[in-house]
Amino acid sequence: MARGLCLIVVLALSVIAAHAADHSPLQDFCVADMNGQVRVNGFACKTPSSVQANDFYFGGMHIMGNTSNALGSSVTPAFVFQVPGLNTLGISLARLDFAPRGVIPPHTHPRATEILTVLEGQLEVGFVTSNPENRHISKILNKGDVFVFPVNLVHYQRNVGSSYAVAMVALSSQNPGVIAVASAVFGSNPDISTDILSKAFQVSDDVITDLQLKF
Ligand SMILES: *[C@@H]1O[C@H](CO)[C@@H](O)[C@H](O)[C@H]1NC(C)=O
């Protein structure tokens, strides 16, 4: 009985500690040991003496992403997977490239607020607040403009200029995660039942089947 209670207390404390770790490092750094066998929230730390400058480095942000795809956009991440030194630091970066009219479709980041700045071109950006208002807040941005997407909210970006556009975004997680609305709903594996989606979207089963085939 006492042991059971003790286990519950330990579990409760470990949840609190895990939650705080992303934002409150307990040491100078905890460079991710990607090959480590220990499973923790994030990655286990490399031995500090084996840490190198390259653990804190990413050299690819000057390279334009390949936007030859259906969306006309590309994301180049510098997350913990690219920069192991980000482990436990609660921050990361990404480069966004857009062909003319290119779109990053509606999506959310389950673990991060995002702040964006336009380096080249003109973007239309927006996010939608939660139920029941579902207020759509959007703006046209030009070079040098900054815009914030609050954590968890559905948001998008689109190039509304006539040439390529580039933006940099910073995110408040080493591993922000992404849930693209269309592919999560219509491209899940296995599929969500067609009749659930036809009720949810108030369209016929055929329309849903069509959408499911696209994702
Ligand atoms: C860009 O992506 C397309 C589609 O995947 C591919 O065919 C093309 O070779 C890529 N271009 C470059 C420069 O990598």
The ligand as a MOL file (V3000), in Angstrom:
LIG
                    3D

  0  0  0     0  0            999 V3000
M  V30 BEGIN CTAB
M  V30 COUNTS 14 14 0 0 0
M  V30 BEGIN ATOM
M  V30 1 C 12.7380 19.6100 -56.3960 0
M  V30 2 O 11.7260 18.6890 -56.0950 0
M  V30 3 C 11.1950 18.0560 -57.2610 0
M  V30 4 C 10.0050 17.2210 -56.8050 0
M  V30 5 O 10.3360 16.3660 -55.7600 0
M  V30 6 C 12.2910 17.2400 -57.9420 0
M  V30 7 O 11.7660 16.6080 -59.0890 0
M  V30 8 C 13.4180 18.1750 -58.2970 0
M  V30 9 O 14.4980 17.4190 -58.8320 0
M  V30 10 C 13.9140 18.9500 -57.0890 0
M  V30 11 N 14.8540 19.9580 -57.5080 0
M  V30 12 C 16.0460 20.0970 -56.9480 0
M  V30 13 C 16.8930 21.2140 -57.4750 0
M  V30 14 O 16.4380 19.3760 -56.0310 0
M  V30 END ATOM
M  V30 BEGIN BOND
M  V30 1 1 1 2
M  V30 2 1 1 10
M  V30 3 1 2 3
M  V30 4 1 3 4
M  V30 5 1 3 6
M  V30 6 1 4 5
M  V30 7 1 6 7
M  V30 8 1 6 8
M  V30 9 1 8 9
M  V30 10 1 8 10
M  V30 11 1 10 11
M  V30 12 1 11 12
M  V30 13 1 12 13
M  V30 14 2 12 14
M  V30 END BOND
M  V30 END CTAB
M  END
